[in-house]
Amino acid sequence: MLDSLKQAGKNIGRELGRTWENLSEGWRELLSRSSDSLTHFSSASKNETQPQSGELAIFPSWGLLAGEVEETGKEIVVRVEVPGMEKEDCRITIDGNLLHLSGEKRFERETSDSTYHVMERAYGSFQRTIALPRNVDIDRAEASYKNGVLSVRLPKVAGENGRTISVS
């Protein structure tokens, strides 16, 4: 009996160690790959319907707006996932090599006679800045929105491929 308890303790310890390792690996990847996508949302507008007292009355203040920056020979393409938003709720500003994305994700309650038991989606105003790898032609920039993904196409400035400088 004592041996079986010792073996069970070893098995539990091994499984807890593996679980902790997987959890740690997930957090490390989230922080290394997605830390910039972790976006702060300020509190929702006063005129929106908030959850009722007694249920989850506080919105999460952090959410993920996952994105990617792709460079081709002619342009930089930035894509950002903005689920639950309309294109009119997004604002894009380009300042030098920085793309600023801001907007508001509104909380809309379909019915007032329901109770929220899980509230993981962040709502409110946000701003996110994405560094661009090259200078872009702001006047020819284009943005589109499809299936919750905002895409910004930014033609690169002609003649800016970098140059080699000799050391004297």
Secondary structure as UniProt FT lines:
FT   HELIX           2..34
FT   HELIX           35..37
FT   STRAND          38..41
FT   TURN            46..47
FT   TURN            53..54
FT   STRAND          62..64
FT   STRAND          67..71
FT   STRAND          75..81
FT   TURN            83..84
FT   HELIX           87..89
FT   STRAND          90..95
FT   TURN            96..97
FT   STRAND          98..105
FT   STRAND          124..131
FT   HELIX           138..140
FT   STRAND          142..146
FT   TURN            147..148
FT   STRAND          149..156
FT   TURN            158..159
//
